[in-house]
Amino acid sequence: MRSAALSVTLLAACGAPGPATSSDPCTPGGHVHREPLGDWCHCDRGFLAARTGLACVRDPAFTGRVTLDLGASEERACWHAARGPFAVQGDGSRVDQFLTHYTLALSPRSDGLRVATVGYRAAVSAPHVLTASRGVNLSLLEVFSEGGTRPVPVLVTRATTACQQLSQQFGFELAARAEYRLEFGPSTQPEVGFVLDQVE
């Protein structure tokens, strides 16, 4: 099913304001990441990092897009779900490879439901899509090196019948070098299978 309709949120790519302070040189169009290899600006939707210095400037090409076209990404995800490469992950692990079929065990909670989180560091600034097995919700958080998190909105969701293993898609925009946490569940399922990809 190729209907691309769906849940769209109008929040900026990083969601609610994060831990930036009045001394943050990247505000108001983003926030600074302070890291050992050097500080950098993570700019919100509609802004770009300045060519020199630490600042976020308005993106003249920004059209105000609040959704993503997932295209034929479900077919590519299903190809890898059938042919690999494959990886089995546990709660708290990392998933830094595109086009790998991950199987993630969900950990039980006291209420009988199951959850798991994995880390992901984006290599490119681009729209991403995660194609997953049925019955498991997804939430995303950006993780700050100096502590704290902020939610990242899922811009579009889509059901798919391209293959039996994977049946739902989540589209979102991520920034290169930023660290993210993908939170799966709560769910009654014991595990989730998924493929992470970049939308072309």
Contacts in CASP RR format, 6 or more apart in sequence:
PFRMAT RR
TARGET T0000
AUTHOR 0000-0000-0000
METHOD contacts of the structure
MODEL  1
MRSAALSVTLLAACGAPGPATSSDPCTPGGHVHREPLGDWCHCDRGFLAA
RTGLACVRDPAFTGRVTLDLGASEERACWHAARGPFAVQGDGSRVDQFLT
HYTLALSPRSDGLRVATVGYRAAVSAPHVLTASRGVNLSLLEVFSEGGTR
PVPVLVTRATTACQQLSQQFGFELAARAEYRLEFGPSTQPEVGFVLDQVE
1 159 0 8 1.000
1 160 0 8 1.000
1 161 0 8 1.000
2 71 0 8 1.000
3 158 0 8 1.000
3 159 0 8 1.000
4 69 0 8 1.000
4 70 0 8 1.000
4 71 0 8 1.000
4 156 0 8 1.000
4 158 0 8 1.000
5 158 0 8 1.000
6 156 0 8 1.000
6 157 0 8 1.000
6 158 0 8 1.000
7 154 0 8 1.000
7 156 0 8 1.000
7 157 0 8 1.000
8 66 0 8 1.000
8 67 0 8 1.000
8 155 0 8 1.000
8 156 0 8 1.000
9 66 0 8 1.000
9 153 0 8 1.000
9 154 0 8 1.000
9 155 0 8 1.000
10 66 0 8 1.000
11 151 0 8 1.000
11 153 0 8 1.000
12 44 0 8 1.000
12 45 0 8 1.000
13 44 0 8 1.000
13 45 0 8 1.000
13 152 0 8 1.000
13 153 0 8 1.000
13 173 0 8 1.000
13 175 0 8 1.000
14 30 0 8 1.000
14 31 0 8 1.000
14 42 0 8 1.000
14 44 0 8 1.000
14 142 0 8 1.000
14 150 0 8 1.000
14 152 0 8 1.000
15 150 0 8 1.000
15 151 0 8 1.000
15 152 0 8 1.000
15 153 0 8 1.000
16 150 0 8 1.000
16 151 0 8 1.000
17 150 0 8 1.000
18 31 0 8 1.000
18 144 0 8 1.000
18 148 0 8 1.000
18 150 0 8 1.000
19 31 0 8 1.000
19 144 0 8 1.000
19 146 0 8 1.000
19 147 0 8 1.000
19 148 0 8 1.000
20 26 0 8 1.000
20 27 0 8 1.000
20 30 0 8 1.000
20 31 0 8 1.000
20 32 0 8 1.000
24 30 0 8 1.000
24 31 0 8 1.000
24 32 0 8 1.000
25 32 0 8 1.000
25 41 0 8 1.000
25 53 0 8 1.000
25 54 0 8 1.000
25 55 0 8 1.000
26 32 0 8 1.000
26 41 0 8 1.000
26 42 0 8 1.000
26 43 0 8 1.000
26 54 0 8 1.000
26 55 0 8 1.000
26 56 0 8 1.000
27 56 0 8 1.000
28 56 0 8 1.000
29 43 0 8 1.000
29 44 0 8 1.000
29 47 0 8 1.000
29 56 0 8 1.000
30 41 0 8 1.000
30 42 0 8 1.000
30 43 0 8 1.000
30 44 0 8 1.000
30 47 0 8 1.000
30 56 0 8 1.000
31 41 0 8 1.000
31 42 0 8 1.000
32 39 0 8 1.000
32 40 0 8 1.000
32 41 0 8 1.000
32 42 0 8 1.000
32 54 0 8 1.000
33 39 0 8 1.000
33 40 0 8 1.000
33 41 0 8 1.000
33 42 0 8 1.000
33 144 0 8 1.000
33 145 0 8 1.000
33 177 0 8 1.000
33 178 0 8 1.000
34 145 0 8 1.000
34 146 0 8 1.000
35 145 0 8 1.000
39 54 0 8 1.000
40 49 0 8 1.000
40 54 0 8 1.000
40 177 0 8 1.000
41 49 0 8 1.000
41 50 0 8 1.000
41 54 0 8 1.000
41 55 0 8 1.000
41 56 0 8 1.000
42 142 0 8 1.000
42 175 0 8 1.000
42 178 0 8 1.000
43 49 0 8 1.000
43 56 0 8 1.000
43 175 0 8 1.000
44 56 0 8 1.000
45 62 0 8 1.000
45 64 0 8 1.000
45 65 0 8 1.000
45 173 0 8 1.000
46 58 0 8 1.000
46 59 0 8 1.000
46 62 0 8 1.000
46 64 0 8 1.000
47 56 0 8 1.000
47 57 0 8 1.000
47 58 0 8 1.000
47 59 0 8 1.000
47 62 0 8 1.000
48 56 0 8 1.000
48 57 0 8 1.000
48 58 0 8 1.000
48 59 0 8 1.000
49 55 0 8 1.000
49 56 0 8 1.000
49 57 0 8 1.000
50 56 0 8 1.000
50 57 0 8 1.000
66 155 0 8 1.000
67 155 0 8 1.000
67 156 0 8 1.000
68 127 0 8 1.000
68 129 0 8 1.000
68 155 0 8 1.000
68 156 0 8 1.000
68 171 0 8 1.000
68 172 0 8 1.000
68 173 0 8 1.000
68 199 0 8 1.000
69 199 0 8 1.000
70 129 0 8 1.000
70 156 0 8 1.000
70 158 0 8 1.000
70 169 0 8 1.000
70 171 0 8 1.000
70 199 0 8 1.000
71 199 0 8 1.000
73 129 0 8 1.000
73 131 0 8 1.000
73 169 0 8 1.000
73 197 0 8 1.000
73 199 0 8 1.000
74 131 0 8 1.000
74 158 0 8 1.000
74 160 0 8 1.000
74 162 0 8 1.000
74 163 0 8 1.000
74 166 0 8 1.000
74 169 0 8 1.000
75 162 0 8 1.000
76 99 0 8 1.000
76 195 0 8 1.000
76 197 0 8 1.000
77 99 0 8 1.000
77 129 0 8 1.000
77 131 0 8 1.000
77 162 0 8 1.000
77 163 0 8 1.000
77 166 0 8 1.000
77 169 0 8 1.000
77 195 0 8 1.000
77 197 0 8 1.000
78 131 0 8 1.000
78 162 0 8 1.000
78 163 0 8 1.000
78 165 0 8 1.000
78 166 0 8 1.000
80 99 0 8 1.000
80 100 0 8 1.000
80 101 0 8 1.000
80 195 0 8 1.000
81 101 0 8 1.000
81 131 0 8 1.000
81 163 0 8 1.000
81 165 0 8 1.000
81 166 0 8 1.000
81 193 0 8 1.000
81 195 0 8 1.000
82 163 0 8 1.000
82 165 0 8 1.000
84 100 0 8 1.000
84 101 0 8 1.000
85 97 0 8 1.000
85 99 0 8 1.000
85 100 0 8 1.000
85 101 0 8 1.000
86 100 0 8 1.000
86 101 0 8 1.000
86 102 0 8 1.000
86 103 0 8 1.000
87 95 0 8 1.000
87 97 0 8 1.000
87 100 0 8 1.000
87 101 0 8 1.000
87 102 0 8 1.000
87 103 0 8 1.000
88 102 0 8 1.000
88 103 0 8 1.000
88 104 0 8 1.000
88 105 0 8 1.000
89 95 0 8 1.000
89 102 0 8 1.000
89 103 0 8 1.000
89 104 0 8 1.000
89 105 0 8 1.000
89 118 0 8 1.000
90 104 0 8 1.000
90 105 0 8 1.000
90 116 0 8 1.000
90 118 0 8 1.000
91 104 0 8 1.000
91 105 0 8 1.000
91 106 0 8 1.000
91 107 0 8 1.000
91 115 0 8 1.000
91 116 0 8 1.000
91 117 0 8 1.000
91 118 0 8 1.000
92 116 0 8 1.000
92 117 0 8 1.000
92 118 0 8 1.000
92 119 0 8 1.000
93 104 0 8 1.000
93 118 0 8 1.000
93 119 0 8 1.000
94 118 0 8 1.000
94 119 0 8 1.000
94 120 0 8 1.000
94 121 0 8 1.000
95 102 0 8 1.000
95 104 0 8 1.000
95 118 0 8 1.000
95 119 0 8 1.000
95 120 0 8 1.000
95 182 0 8 1.000
95 196 0 8 1.000
96 119 0 8 1.000
96 120 0 8 1.000
96 121 0 8 1.000
96 123 0 8 1.000
97 196 0 8 1.000
98 196 0 8 1.000
98 197 0 8 1.000
98 198 0 8 1.000
99 195 0 8 1.000
99 196 0 8 1.000
99 197 0 8 1.000
100 195 0 8 1.000
100 196 0 8 1.000
101 165 0 8 1.000
101 193 0 8 1.000
101 194 0 8 1.000
101 195 0 8 1.000
102 118 0 8 1.000
102 193 0 8 1.000
102 194 0 8 1.000
102 195 0 8 1.000
102 196 0 8 1.000
103 191 0 8 1.000
103 192 0 8 1.000
103 193 0 8 1.000
104 116 0 8 1.000
104 118 0 8 1.000
104 184 0 8 1.000
104 191 0 8 1.000
104 192 0 8 1.000
104 193 0 8 1.000
104 194 0 8 1.000
105 116 0 8 1.000
105 190 0 8 1.000
105 191 0 8 1.000
106 114 0 8 1.000
106 115 0 8 1.000
106 116 0 8 1.000
106 136 0 8 1.000
106 184 0 8 1.000
106 185 0 8 1.000
106 187 0 8 1.000
106 189 0 8 1.000
106 190 0 8 1.000
106 191 0 8 1.000
106 192 0 8 1.000
107 114 0 8 1.000
107 115 0 8 1.000
107 116 0 8 1.000
108 114 0 8 1.000
109 115 0 8 1.000
109 186 0 8 1.000
111 186 0 8 1.000
112 188 0 8 1.000
113 185 0 8 1.000
113 186 0 8 1.000
113 187 0 8 1.000
113 188 0 8 1.000
114 185 0 8 1.000
114 186 0 8 1.000
114 187 0 8 1.000
114 188 0 8 1.000
114 189 0 8 1.000
114 190 0 8 1.000
115 183 0 8 1.000
115 184 0 8 1.000
115 185 0 8 1.000
115 186 0 8 1.000
115 187 0 8 1.000
116 183 0 8 1.000
116 184 0 8 1.000
116 185 0 8 1.000
116 192 0 8 1.000
117 181 0 8 1.000
117 182 0 8 1.000
117 183 0 8 1.000
117 184 0 8 1.000
118 181 0 8 1.000
118 182 0 8 1.000
118 184 0 8 1.000
119 143 0 8 1.000
119 179 0 8 1.000
119 180 0 8 1.000
119 181 0 8 1.000
119 182 0 8 1.000
120 179 0 8 1.000
120 180 0 8 1.000
120 181 0 8 1.000
120 182 0 8 1.000
120 196 0 8 1.000
121 177 0 8 1.000
121 178 0 8 1.000
121 179 0 8 1.000
121 180 0 8 1.000
122 128 0 8 1.000
122 174 0 8 1.000
122 175 0 8 1.000
122 176 0 8 1.000
122 177 0 8 1.000
122 178 0 8 1.000
122 180 0 8 1.000
123 176 0 8 1.000
124 176 0 8 1.000
124 198 0 8 1.000
125 173 0 8 1.000
125 174 0 8 1.000
125 175 0 8 1.000
125 176 0 8 1.000
126 173 0 8 1.000
126 174 0 8 1.000
126 198 0 8 1.000
126 199 0 8 1.000
127 155 0 8 1.000
127 171 0 8 1.000
127 172 0 8 1.000
127 173 0 8 1.000
127 198 0 8 1.000
127 199 0 8 1.000
128 171 0 8 1.000
128 172 0 8 1.000
128 173 0 8 1.000
128 174 0 8 1.000
128 196 0 8 1.000
128 197 0 8 1.000
128 198 0 8 1.000
128 199 0 8 1.000
129 169 0 8 1.000
129 170 0 8 1.000
129 171 0 8 1.000
129 196 0 8 1.000
129 197 0 8 1.000
129 198 0 8 1.000
129 199 0 8 1.000
130 138 0 8 1.000
130 169 0 8 1.000
130 170 0 8 1.000
130 171 0 8 1.000
130 172 0 8 1.000
130 182 0 8 1.000
130 194 0 8 1.000
130 195 0 8 1.000
130 196 0 8 1.000
130 197 0 8 1.000
131 160 0 8 1.000
131 166 0 8 1.000
131 168 0 8 1.000
131 169 0 8 1.000
131 194 0 8 1.000
131 195 0 8 1.000
131 197 0 8 1.000
132 138 0 8 1.000
132 166 0 8 1.000
132 167 0 8 1.000
132 168 0 8 1.000
132 169 0 8 1.000
132 170 0 8 1.000
132 184 0 8 1.000
132 192 0 8 1.000
132 193 0 8 1.000
132 194 0 8 1.000
133 165 0 8 1.000
133 166 0 8 1.000
133 167 0 8 1.000
133 168 0 8 1.000
133 189 0 8 1.000
133 192 0 8 1.000
133 193 0 8 1.000
133 194 0 8 1.000
134 167 0 8 1.000
134 168 0 8 1.000
134 189 0 8 1.000
135 168 0 8 1.000
135 187 0 8 1.000
135 188 0 8 1.000
135 189 0 8 1.000
136 184 0 8 1.000
136 185 0 8 1.000
136 187 0 8 1.000
136 189 0 8 1.000
136 192 0 8 1.000
137 184 0 8 1.000
137 185 0 8 1.000
137 186 0 8 1.000
137 187 0 8 1.000
138 154 0 8 1.000
138 170 0 8 1.000
138 182 0 8 1.000
138 183 0 8 1.000
138 184 0 8 1.000
138 185 0 8 1.000
139 151 0 8 1.000
139 154 0 8 1.000
139 182 0 8 1.000
139 183 0 8 1.000
139 185 0 8 1.000
140 151 0 8 1.000
140 152 0 8 1.000
140 153 0 8 1.000
140 154 0 8 1.000
140 172 0 8 1.000
140 180 0 8 1.000
140 181 0 8 1.000
140 182 0 8 1.000
140 183 0 8 1.000
141 149 0 8 1.000
141 150 0 8 1.000
141 151 0 8 1.000
141 152 0 8 1.000
141 180 0 8 1.000
141 181 0 8 1.000
141 183 0 8 1.000
142 149 0 8 1.000
142 150 0 8 1.000
142 151 0 8 1.000
142 152 0 8 1.000
142 178 0 8 1.000
142 179 0 8 1.000
142 180 0 8 1.000
143 149 0 8 1.000
143 179 0 8 1.000
143 180 0 8 1.000
143 181 0 8 1.000
144 150 0 8 1.000
144 179 0 8 1.000
145 179 0 8 1.000
149 181 0 8 1.000
152 172 0 8 1.000
152 173 0 8 1.000
152 174 0 8 1.000
152 180 0 8 1.000
153 172 0 8 1.000
154 170 0 8 1.000
154 171 0 8 1.000
154 172 0 8 1.000
155 171 0 8 1.000
155 172 0 8 1.000
155 173 0 8 1.000
156 169 0 8 1.000
156 170 0 8 1.000
156 171 0 8 1.000
157 168 0 8 1.000
157 169 0 8 1.000
157 170 0 8 1.000
157 171 0 8 1.000
158 168 0 8 1.000
158 169 0 8 1.000
159 167 0 8 1.000
159 168 0 8 1.000
159 169 0 8 1.000
160 166 0 8 1.000
160 167 0 8 1.000
160 168 0 8 1.000
160 169 0 8 1.000
161 167 0 8 1.000
165 193 0 8 1.000
166 193 0 8 1.000
166 194 0 8 1.000
166 195 0 8 1.000
171 199 0 8 1.000
174 180 0 8 1.000
184 192 0 8 1.000
185 192 0 8 1.000
END
